[in-house]
Amino acid sequence: QVYLVESGGGVVQAGGSLRLTCAAPRTIFSVFSGLTMAWYRQTPGNQRELVASTSPGGNTLYADSVRGRFTISRDNSNKRVRLQMNSLNGDDTAVYYCAADRGGNRNWGQGPQVTISE
């Protein structure tokens, strides 16, 4: 199991920015660098959807709804992944979950709330 600790979240005005951080303090560098890290989000009544991911090689993937506004980055030395969210709108309001993937096995962070005020 990969233990993930998320920080950030909160309330931000529409058009503003927010940065989420996910850390794996119990994971050593060599293991963390081999994980696919991702951010998902979920709203009531909806499925948890992929927002962005980054592979061990540094390749990134974004949902169409966030491409150009969100940026995922990883810092393997500090065992950390971040999601920079810009130009936020009401559709971005959700619980955001950090995820670590190991050959199809997925571990989750605690999922803090992000709320965009109109």
Order of alpha helices (4+ residues) and beta strands (2+ residues): beta-beta-beta-alpha-beta-beta-beta-beta-beta-beta-beta-beta
